[in-house]
């Protein structure tokens, strides 16, 4: 995807602000974003019926991604929430527990 200079600047400013609020490095943010992009792809494929539920194909793909993000969040003393609906954000992070009924109060990473 090609971004305009203004879009790239907005993204960089948002990333810096989230990193400051959470006390993490941009490299950590980028790691969560990459996991979020992968999860989003699998969430969308699952909604489209691309996985065989009986064979557990979906779990084979998402389980290692959850483990990676959970491990990173734990190391950084952050709470993580996964929004599995592919129509919106995928990973939310915060320094305090994230309520399921109000997860948008947390910081959206991807």
N, C-alpha and C positions, 0 to 999 in steps of 0.2 A: 504494500500500500504506500502511496506517495502522499506525504503531508506537505502543506504549505509552510512557509517560514513562520507565519503567525501560529499555526496549529502546533508546530514543533515547540515553539517558545511557550505556548500555553501548557503543553504537556510537561515540559521541563520545570516550569514554575510549580505546577501541581505536584510533581514528584518531589521536588525540594521541600515543599510545604508539608507533605505527608511524612517524609523522612524526618523532618525536624519535630513534628508532633509525636512521632513514635520513637524517636531516638535511634534510628537505624541508618545504615549507609545506603547510598544509591544502588550499590551492588546487591544488597539484600532485597531492596524494592524490586529490582530487575529480576531477581530469582523468583520472587512471588509472582511477578507479572508473567513470566514464562510458564510457570506451572498453571496459572490462571488461564492462559491462552489454550494450553493443552486440555485442561478440564472443560473449558467452554466447548471446544471441538467435540469432545466425547459426550457432553451433555446434549448438544444439538443432535448428534448422531443417534443417541439413545431415544430422544423424542421422536425422531424420524423412523424409528423401528429398525435401525441398521444392525442391531445386536440380537443374537439369539439368547433370550432370557434363560432358557433351560440349561444352556452350556456355561452360563456365567461369564460370557465374553466381556460385558461391560465392566464388571468388577476386576477382571484381569488387567484392564487398561488403567482404571482410575485408582486402584488401591496403592500402587507405587507412588503416584502423584500426591495422594493424600499423605502418605508416609513422609515424603520429602518436605512438603509444606508444613506439616505438623512438627517435624523435627526442627526445622528452621525457626518456626514460631516459638517453640519451647526454648530453644537456645537464646532467642532474643527476648524472652519473657513477655511474649505477646499472646493474646487470645485471637483465635481465627474462626471465621464463620464462612461456610461454603453455601452459596446460593445456587442451587442446582437448576434453576429455571434459566434456560439459555437466552431468554429475552432481555436479561439485564446483567448487572455486575456478577462476578463469580467469586472473588475472594475479598473479604472484609477483615481488617485487622484493627485491634485496639489494645490499649494497656490494661483495660478492665474487661470483665466478662461481657459478652455480646448477647443481648436477649434475642431469641428467635423471632419474637413478634415485633422487634424494632431494630433490626440489624443495620438499617441505613444510618444510624447515629455513629457507626464506626467508620473507619477510613477505607474507602474503596481503593483497592489496588488494581484489580482487573475485573 
